[in-house]
């Protein structure tokens, strides 16, 4: 009887993790309509970035370049991906003496990055590159994270988009339209 109860308890604990399904981000189509990109969460700390063509996968990389809640944009050649991170963890102040301007360390976080087909980071953008110091008070700060992107996470405004010219356009809160090119 004890053995049966122990086996039943063990199966209850193991079964949910064994049956866990993959979670994927929303697939976003390239400007020319030939490719789509998405991130797939395959398990704890395991991800797959996928570039798909109409007839199936073009390539995939087993890397975590974001979460399924981030925004992915495919280039027209299917070789590059821009990722926008609408909810980012705040930066930490540098250790040691307090320097002038160090009160803005929370704003020096990476909010966008471009990757190639291997998952290699090609470039990145920090919040301080997209907004002026005067615009930073518009950023929604939470205990450990910040929200900075209009049209996402309950922030009113026009959401990020891919133009017909293959340019990623978006508006940081209280700032003018920004553009990322492949």
Buried (B, 14 or more C-beta within 10 A) or exposed (E): EEEEEEEEEEEEEEEEEEEEEEBBBEBBBBBEEBBBBBBBBBEEEEBBBBBBEEEEEBBBBEBBBBBBBBBBBBBBEBBBBBBBBBBBEBBEBEEEEEEEEEEEBBBBBBBBBBBBBEBEEEEEBBBBEBBEEEBBEBBBBEEEBBBBBBBBEEBEBEBBBBEEEBBBBBBBBBBEEBEBEB
